[in-house]
Structure formats: C-alpha cells, structure tokens
Amino acid sequence: MNEKCFQNLKNLIHLKMIKCGIENVDVNAFSGLTSLKSLNISKNLITHLYDDTFSELEDLEIFDIRNNNLYTIEAGIFGNV
C-alpha cells in the first residue's frame, strides 16, 4: 500500500482488506483515517510493520493482522496512541 492512499477518506469507519495480496504497507499508508474504528488486513503477505504505521488511527478499536507472513513488528507501530 502506498503512502497516503486513503488520505481523502477521513470519515471512513471500517476498512477490510482481507486476502488482497498486500505485501508492503508504507509508513503513511493510513494517514488521514482519523475516524477509523476497525482495520482488518488479515490473510495477506505482509512481512514487516514499521514505526508509526498506524499512529494516526487514534480511534482504532479493532485491529486484525492474523495470517500474514510477519517476521518484524517494530515497537512503535502505533506511535504514541
């Protein structure tokens, strides 16, 4: 997922991208999704999550990353949230 690919969807509340073949998630891919409450990116090919990737998701309540190929999750993926 590219940087800021959802930046114009500020009112989006639920986002499901299940089994989409996603391999990479850029640090600012979810930038602007300030109302997002649930994010499901399960059953993809994600291997690494970087610091601050989800730092703007202050209202996030449900986060599903099951069944990916994760081998590295950096400590600050949610920033200061």
C-alpha positions in Angstrom: 0.0 0.0 0.0 1.4 3.4 -1.0 1.7 6.4 1.2 -1.5 8.3 1.9 -3.6 6.1 -0.4 -6.6 6.8 1.9 -6.0 10.4 2.8 -9.3 11.7 1.4 -11.4 9.2 3.3 -11.5 11.0 6.7 -14.9 9.7 7.6 -14.2 6.0 6.9 -15.0 3.9 10.0 -14.4 0.3 8.9 -11.8 -0.9 6.4 -11.4 -4.6 5.4 -8.7 -5.7 3.0 -8.7 -9.4 3.6 -6.8 -11.7 1.3 -5.8 -8.9 -1.1 -2.2 -10.0 -1.7 -0.8 -7.0 0.2 2.9 -7.4 0.7 4.1 -3.9 1.9 2.5 -1.2 4.0 4.1 2.2 3.7 4.5 4.2 6.9 1.9 6.8 5.9 -0.5 4.4 4.1 -3.2 5.0 6.7 -2.6 8.7 7.0 -5.8 10.7 7.3 -8.0 7.9 8.5 -8.7 9.7 11.8 -12.2 8.2 12.2 -11.3 4.6 11.6 -12.5 2.2 14.3 -11.8 -1.1 12.7 -9.0 -2.3 10.4 -8.7 -5.8 9.1 -5.7 -6.6 6.9 -5.6 -10.3 7.6 -4.7 -13.1 5.2 -2.2 -11.0 3.2 1.5 -11.3 2.6 2.7 -8.6 4.9 6.2 -9.3 6.4 7.1 -6.0 8.2 5.3 -3.2 10.0 7.3 0.0 10.6 7.2 2.5 13.4 4.3 4.9 13.2 2.5 3.0 10.5 -0.8 3.3 12.5 0.0 6.4 14.6 -2.9 8.5 13.2 -5.5 5.8 14.0 -6.4 7.3 17.3 -10.0 5.9 17.3 -9.0 2.4 16.3 -10.7 -0.3 18.4 -10.4 -3.4 16.3 -7.1 -4.4 14.6 -6.7 -7.7 12.8 -3.4 -8.8 11.2 -3.8 -12.5 11.5 -2.5 -14.9 8.9 0.2 -12.7 7.4 3.9 -13.5 6.9 5.0 -11.1 9.7 8.5 -11.5 10.9 9.2 -7.9 12.2 6.8 -5.6 14.0 8.6 -2.5 15.2 7.8 -1.4 18.8 6.2 1.9 17.8 3.8 0.9 15.1 1.0 2.9 16.9 3.3 5.8 17.7 2.0 7.4 20.9 -1.5 6.2 20.6 
